[in-house]
């Protein structure tokens, strides 16, 4: 692939960023929800438009694109991989939004300066992720077994998220913050939107710069999860990079649109755990039983939709915040009872069985038994799983009766 494709894309992105900060947000102001939603929609439209361009470039192999050593792609396959990668990166960035909200709250960052922090933070994130994608591509090209390492990282991250408690932000322990404090004095208050200023005749940094350092280092940690995830979808470095970039570009507007209500989506984190685990399994099976991209996309989208819908339906019944630990869905870990621990174990076992069943769909037969079995396990404690199991059971019976098979009525799993 010619270097000019990369140069043209980077210039395009820099142009977008220049318009953002230099024209539309030249003056610091509080981003309203309506403005954030408009910008979010605009970034999504731009990403989808670029997806069309991806199709044309790969379909016609413009400037040799799509004919690399790692993958030779048609336009349809390239567009599908870009879209799937974009969805994965966008979904994983939702967890990042919550952490950013905690950071801003910790430092008490004025709302009118938050956009500037996110702008420069995302610009730095693009550079860091570009370097990580280059490293990942080189590793995949040199070592075929690296897929197992990436898959293991994703599954480990999923387990860690499953068992994690409330998000904690400890900026004073952040090595970048501690290093910056050793080099520069820090002003006691914010100096407008400035990152640097003077204090007693010396060059100094403002608290806003410390916020930027924490946001930047946090994104680096998230990238350790998201970069391997997208390599499960595509090995083409251009698609990996461009889908990452477009997902990140919309992160600022998405933050201002969702920061105030993200805590209401309590089951979304469960969905992210499932997505990470599924993608990790996909990487582990890449050499022996590759899972088709269309199927992967369907699983990821359905999982996210279920998480959002479950959160909306549960809002009027349960107001537990998004940051509550998934391990204990009904109370604080410190107050966990045997019943609550049992719930966590049932969720872990049931979700794992369902995940295995979904993977088995590529081998027709076992999934028909395994998926309902997983839902039945979950249904012993979770009403939503019990309802889903009942609908699946009723549908199966209806199909069996239509073909003349004997059907025995049985009761759905009971809650305990």
C-alpha positions as CSV (number, residue, x, y, z in Angstrom):
1,X,0.0,0.0,0.0
2,X,1.4,3.4,-0.9
3,X,2.3,5.8,1.8
4,X,0.2,8.5,0.2
5,X,-3.0,6.8,1.3
6,X,-1.9,7.2,4.9
7,X,-0.7,10.8,4.4
8,X,-4.0,11.7,2.8
9,X,-6.0,10.2,5.7
10,X,-3.9,11.9,8.4
11,X,-4.2,15.3,6.6
12,X,-8.0,14.7,6.4
13,X,-8.2,14.0,10.2
14,X,-6.0,17.0,11.1
15,X,-8.3,19.1,8.9
16,X,-11.3,17.9,10.9
17,X,-9.5,18.6,14.2
18,X,-8.5,22.1,13.0
19,X,-12.1,22.9,12.2
20,X,-13.3,21.6,15.5
21,X,-11.0,23.6,17.7
22,X,-10.1,26.5,15.5
23,X,-13.5,27.3,14.1
24,X,-16.5,25.7,15.8
25,X,-15.0,25.7,19.3
26,X,-12.6,28.6,19.1
27,X,-14.2,30.2,22.2
28,X,-14.4,28.1,25.4
29,X,-18.0,27.4,26.3
30,X,-20.2,24.8,27.9
31,X,-21.2,22.1,25.4
32,X,-24.9,21.6,25.6
33,X,-26.6,18.2,25.2
34,X,-28.2,19.2,21.9
35,X,-24.9,20.5,20.5
36,X,-23.2,17.3,21.6
37,X,-25.9,15.1,20.0
38,X,-25.5,17.0,16.7
39,X,-21.8,16.6,16.7
40,X,-22.2,12.9,17.6
41,X,-24.5,12.4,14.7
42,X,-22.0,14.3,12.4
43,X,-19.1,12.0,13.4
44,X,-21.2,8.9,12.9
45,X,-22.2,10.1,9.4
46,X,-18.6,10.9,8.6
47,X,-17.5,7.4,9.7
48,X,-20.2,5.8,7.6
49,X,-19.3,7.9,4.6
50,X,-15.7,6.9,5.0
51,X,-16.9,3.3,5.1
52,X,-18.4,3.8,1.6
53,X,-15.0,5.2,0.5
54,X,-13.3,2.1,2.0
55,X,-15.5,-0.1,-0.1
56,X,-14.6,1.8,-3.3
57,X,-10.9,1.8,-2.5
58,X,-10.6,-1.9,-1.7
59,X,-13.0,-3.0,-4.4
60,X,-10.9,-1.3,-7.1
61,X,-7.6,-1.7,-5.2
62,X,-6.7,1.9,-5.6
63,X,-3.0,2.6,-5.2
64,X,-2.5,-1.1,-4.3
65,X,-4.8,-0.9,-1.2
66,X,-6.2,-4.2,-0.1
67,X,-3.4,-6.3,-1.6
68,X,-1.1,-6.5,1.5
69,X,0.7,-9.5,2.9
70,X,-1.6,-9.8,5.9
71,X,-4.9,-9.6,4.0
72,X,-6.2,-9.4,0.4
73,X,-9.7,-7.9,0.8
74,X,-12.6,-7.2,-1.5
75,X,-14.6,-4.0,-1.1
76,X,-17.5,-5.8,0.6
77,X,-15.2,-7.6,3.1
78,X,-13.2,-4.4,3.8
79,X,-16.3,-2.3,4.5
80,X,-17.7,-5.0,6.8
81,X,-14.4,-5.2,8.7
82,X,-14.2,-1.4,9.1
83,X,-17.8,-1.2,10.3
84,X,-17.4,-4.1,12.8
85,X,-14.1,-2.6,14.1
86,X,-15.8,0.8,14.4
87,X,-18.7,-0.7,16.5
88,X,-16.2,-2.6,18.8
89,X,-14.1,0.5,19.4
90,X,-17.2,2.7,19.9
91,X,-18.7,0.3,22.4
92,X,-15.5,-0.1,24.4
93,X,-15.1,3.7,24.5
94,X,-18.4,3.9,26.5
95,X,-16.5,2.6,29.6
96,X,-13.9,5.3,28.9
97,X,-16.6,8.0,29.1
98,X,-17.5,7.0,32.7
99,X,-13.9,7.1,33.8
100,X,-13.4,10.6,32.2
101,X,-16.4,11.8,34.1
102,X,-14.9,10.6,37.3
103,X,-11.6,12.4,36.5
104,X,-13.3,15.7,35.7
105,X,-15.3,15.4,38.9
106,X,-12.2,14.6,40.9
107,X,-10.4,17.7,39.6
108,X,-13.6,19.8,39.6
109,X,-12.9,20.8,36.0
110,X,-15.1,23.7,34.9
111,X,-17.5,22.5,32.2
112,X,-16.4,25.2,29.7
113,X,-12.8,23.8,29.7
114,X,-13.6,20.1,29.5
115,X,-13.8,20.2,25.7
116,X,-10.3,21.5,25.4
117,X,-8.9,18.8,27.6
118,X,-10.7,16.1,25.6
119,X,-9.5,17.6,22.3
120,X,-5.8,17.5,23.1
121,X,-6.3,14.2,25.0
122,X,-7.8,12.6,21.9
123,X,-5.1,14.0,19.6
124,X,-2.5,12.4,21.9
125,X,-4.6,9.2,21.9
126,X,-4.5,9.1,18.1
127,X,-0.7,9.2,18.1
128,X,-0.3,6.6,20.8
129,X,-2.8,4.2,19.2
130,X,-1.1,4.6,15.9
131,X,2.1,3.5,17.4
132,X,0.4,0.5,19.2
133,X,-1.3,-0.5,16.0
134,X,2.0,-0.5,14.2
135,X,3.5,-2.6,16.9
136,X,0.6,-5.0,16.8
137,X,0.7,-5.4,13.0
138,X,4.4,-6.1,13.2
139,X,3.9,-8.8,15.9
140,X,1.1,-10.5,14.0
141,X,3.2,-10.5,10.8
142,X,6.2,-12.0,12.7
143,X,4.5,-14.4,15.1
144,X,1.4,-16.4,14.2
145,X,0.9,-17.3,17.9
146,X,0.4,-13.7,18.9
147,X,-3.4,-14.2,18.3
148,X,-3.5,-16.5,21.4
149,X,-1.8,-13.7,23.5
150,X,-4.2,-11.1,22.3
151,X,-7.2,-13.4,22.9
152,X,-5.9,-14.2,26.4
153,X,-5.6,-10.4,27.1
154,X,-9.2,-9.8,26.1
155,X,-10.6,-12.7,28.2
156,X,-8.5,-11.7,31.2
157,X,-9.8,-8.1,30.8
158,X,-13.4,-9.4,30.6
159,X,-12.9,-11.4,33.9
160,X,-11.3,-8.4,35.5
161,X,-14.3,-6.2,34.5
162,X,-16.7,-8.8,35.8
163,X,-15.1,-8.9,39.2
164,X,-14.2,-5.2,39.4
165,X,-15.8,-2.8,41.9
166,X,-16.4,0.9,41.7
167,X,-14.1,2.8,39.3
168,X,-11.3,4.5,41.3
169,X,-9.2,7.4,40.2
170,X,-6.1,8.2,42.1
171,X,-4.3,11.0,40.2
172,X,-1.7,11.6,42.8
173,X,-0.4,8.0,42.3
174,X,-0.3,8.5,38.5
175,X,3.4,8.3,37.4
176,X,2.9,11.0,34.8
177,X,1.4,13.4,37.4
178,X,4.1,12.7,39.9
179,X,6.8,13.3,37.2
180,X,5.2,16.5,36.1
181,X,5.0,17.8,39.7
182,X,8.7,17.2,40.1
183,X,9.6,19.2,37.0
184,X,7.2,22.1,37.2
185,X,5.4,23.9,40.0
186,X,1.6,23.7,39.8
187,X,-0.7,26.7,40.1
188,X,-3.3,26.4,42.9
189,X,-6.2,27.3,40.6
190,X,-7.2,27.0,37.0
191,X,-5.8,29.7,34.7
192,X,-8.6,29.8,32.2
193,X,-8.0,27.2,29.5
194,X,-4.2,27.4,29.8
195,X,-2.1,24.3,30.3
196,X,1.1,26.4,31.1
197,X,1.6,29.7,32.8
198,X,4.1,31.5,35.1
199,X,4.3,31.3,38.9
200,X,6.7,33.5,40.8
201,X,8.7,34.1,37.7
202,X,8.9,30.4,36.9
203,X,7.2,28.4,34.1
204,X,4.4,26.4,35.8
205,X,1.7,24.0,34.8
206,X,-2.0,24.4,35.7
207,X,-4.3,21.7,37.2
208,X,-5.8,21.5,33.7
209,X,-2.6,20.0,32.4
210,X,-2.6,17.5,35.2
211,X,-6.1,16.5,34.1
212,X,-4.8,16.1,30.5
213,X,-2.1,13.8,31.7
214,X,-4.5,11.6,33.6
215,X,-6.9,11.4,30.7
216,X,-4.1,10.5,28.3
217,X,-2.7,7.8,30.6
218,X,-6.2,6.4,31.1
219,X,-6.8,6.1,27.4
220,X,-3.5,4.3,27.0
221,X,-4.8,1.6,29.5
222,X,-8.0,1.3,27.5
223,X,-6.1,1.0,24.3
224,X,-4.4,-2.1,25.7
225,X,-7.8,-3.8,25.5
226,X,-9.3,-2.2,22.4
227,X,-6.3,-2.6,20.0
228,X,-6.2,-6.4,20.4
229,X,-10.0,-6.5,20.1
230,X,-10.0,-5.0,16.6
231,X,-7.2,-7.3,15.4
232,X,-9.7,-10.1,16.0
233,X,-11.8,-8.5,13.2
234,X,-9.1,-7.5,10.7
235,X,-5.4,-7.7,10.2
236,X,-5.3,-4.9,7.7
237,X,-3.5,-2.0,9.4
238,X,-5.2,0.7,7.5
239,X,-8.7,-0.6,8.5
240,X,-7.5,-1.1,12.1
241,X,-6.2,2.5,12.3
242,X,-9.0,4.3,10.4
243,X,-11.8,2.6,12.4
244,X,-10.0,3.4,15.6
245,X,-9.6,7.0,14.6
246,X,-13.2,7.6,13.7
247,X,-14.4,5.9,16.9
248,X,-12.1,8.2,19.0
249,X,-13.0,11.3,17.1
250,X,-16.6,11.0,18.2
251,X,-15.6,10.4,21.8
252,X,-15.7,14.0,22.9
253,X,-19.2,14.7,21.7
254,X,-20.4,11.3,22.9
255,X,-19.0,12.2,26.4
256,X,-21.0,15.5,26.5
257,X,-24.1,13.7,25.2
258,X,-24.0,10.8,27.7
259,X,-21.9,11.8,30.7
260,X,-25.0,12.9,32.6
261,X,-26.9,9.7,32.0
262,X,-24.2,7.0,31.5
263,X,-24.8,5.8,35.1
264,X,-28.3,4.7,34.2
265,X,-27.0,2.1,31.8
266,X,-26.1,-0.3,34.6
267,X,-26.2,-3.5,32.4
268,X,-24.1,-2.0,29.6
269,X,-21.0,-3.0,31.4
270,X,-22.2,-6.6,31.4
271,X,-22.6,-6.3,27.6
272,X,-19.0,-5.0,27.3
273,X,-17.8,-8.0,29.4
274,X,-19.6,-10.3,27.0
275,X,-18.2,-8.5,23.9
276,X,-14.7,-8.7,25.2
277,X,-15.0,-12.4,26.1
278,X,-16.6,-13.2,22.7
279,X,-13.8,-11.4,20.8
280,X,-11.2,-13.1,22.9
281,X,-12.7,-16.5,22.1
282,X,-12.8,-15.5,18.4
283,X,-9.1,-14.8,18.5
284,X,-8.3,-18.1,20.2
285,X,-10.3,-20.0,17.5
286,X,-8.9,-17.9,14.6
287,X,-6.6,-20.6,13.3
288,X,-8.8,-23.7,13.8
289,X,-12.4,-22.4,13.6
290,X,-12.6,-18.9,12.3
291,X,-15.8,-17.1,13.1
292,X,-17.3,-15.2,10.1
293,X,-17.3,-11.4,10.4
294,X,-21.0,-11.0,9.7
295,X,-21.8,-13.4,12.6
296,X,-19.4,-11.5,14.9
297,X,-21.0,-8.2,14.0
298,X,-24.5,-9.6,14.7
299,X,-23.4,-11.0,18.1
300,X,-21.7,-7.7,19.1
301,X,-24.6,-5.5,18.0
302,X,-27.2,-7.8,19.7
303,X,-25.2,-7.9,22.9
304,X,-25.0,-4.1,23.1
305,X,-28.7,-3.7,22.3
306,X,-29.7,-6.2,25.0
307,X,-27.5,-4.4,27.5
308,X,-29.1,-1.0,26.7
309,X,-32.7,-2.4,26.7
310,X,-32.2,-4.2,29.9
311,X,-30.9,-1.0,31.5
312,X,-33.8,1.0,30.3
313,X,-36.3,-1.6,31.5
314,X,-34.6,-1.8,34.9
315,X,-34.4,1.9,35.5
316,X,-37.8,2.3,37.1
317,X,-37.2,-0.8,39.3
318,X,-33.6,-0.4,40.3
319,X,-31.6,2.9,40.4
320,X,-28.2,1.2,41.3
321,X,-25.5,3.3,39.5
322,X,-23.5,2.2,36.5
323,X,-20.3,2.1,38.6
324,X,-21.6,-0.7,40.9
325,X,-19.5,-3.9,40.6
326,X,-20.9,-6.5,38.2
327,X,-19.8,-9.2,40.6
328,X,-22.5,-8.0,43.0
329,X,-25.5,-6.7,41.0
330,X,-27.7,-6.2,44.0
331,X,-25.6,-4.6,46.7
332,X,-22.1,-3.5,47.8
333,X,-19.4,-6.1,47.8
334,X,-18.7,-5.4,51.5
335,X,-22.3,-6.4,52.3
336,X,-22.4,-9.4,49.9
337,X,-24.4,-12.3,51.3
338,X,-24.2,-16.0,50.3
339,X,-27.3,-15.4,48.1
340,X,-25.6,-12.5,46.3
341,X,-22.4,-14.5,45.8
342,X,-24.6,-17.3,44.4
343,X,-26.1,-14.8,41.9
344,X,-22.6,-13.8,40.8
345,X,-21.5,-17.4,40.3
346,X,-24.7,-18.2,38.4
347,X,-24.2,-15.2,36.1
348,X,-20.6,-16.1,35.4
349,X,-21.4,-19.8,34.7
350,X,-24.6,-19.1,32.7
351,X,-23.0,-16.3,30.6
352,X,-20.1,-18.6,29.9
353,X,-22.3,-21.4,28.7
354,X,-24.3,-19.0,26.5
355,X,-21.1,-17.7,25.1
356,X,-19.9,-21.2,24.2
357,X,-23.2,-21.9,22.6
358,X,-23.0,-18.8,20.4
359,X,-19.5,-19.8,19.3
360,X,-20.9,-23.3,18.5
361,X,-23.4,-21.8,16.0
362,X,-20.7,-22.1,13.3
363,X,-21.0,-25.9,13.9
364,X,-24.8,-26.5,13.6
365,X,-26.3,-28.8,16.3
366,X,-24.7,-28.2,19.7
367,X,-25.7,-24.6,20.0
368,X,-29.4,-25.6,19.9
369,X,-28.9,-27.3,23.2
370,X,-26.1,-25.2,24.8
371,X,-27.7,-21.7,24.4
372,X,-31.0,-22.7,26.1
373,X,-29.0,-24.5,28.8
374,X,-27.1,-21.3,29.6
375,X,-30.3,-19.3,29.6
376,X,-31.9,-21.8,32.0
377,X,-28.9,-21.4,34.4
378,X,-29.2,-17.6,34.3
379,X,-33.0,-17.9,34.6
380,X,-32.7,-19.4,38.1
381,X,-31.7,-15.9,39.3
382,X,-32.4,-13.3,36.6
383,X,-35.9,-12.5,35.4
384,X,-34.8,-11.2,32.0
385,X,-33.0,-14.5,31.3
386,X,-36.0,-16.5,32.6
387,X,-38.3,-14.6,30.2
388,X,-35.9,-15.0,27.3
389,X,-35.6,-18.8,28.0
390,X,-39.4,-19.1,28.1
391,X,-39.8,-17.3,24.7
392,X,-37.1,-19.5,23.2
393,X,-38.7,-22.7,24.6
394,X,-42.2,-21.7,23.4
395,X,-40.8,-20.9,19.9
396,X,-39.0,-24.3,19.8
397,X,-42.2,-26.1,20.8
398,X,-44.2,-24.3,18.1
399,X,-41.6,-25.4,15.5
400,X,-41.6,-29.0,16.8
401,X,-45.4,-29.2,16.7
402,X,-45.5,-27.8,13.2
403,X,-43.4,-30.7,11.9
404,X,-45.3,-33.3,13.9
405,X,-42.9,-34.0,16.7
406,X,-44.2,-35.0,20.1
407,X,-43.8,-32.1,22.6
408,X,-43.9,-32.4,26.4
409,X,-45.0,-29.4,28.4
410,X,-42.7,-28.3,31.2
411,X,-42.4,-25.4,33.5
412,X,-39.7,-22.7,33.1
413,X,-36.9,-22.5,35.6
414,X,-37.9,-21.1,38.9
415,X,-36.3,-18.3,40.8
416,X,-34.7,-19.2,44.1
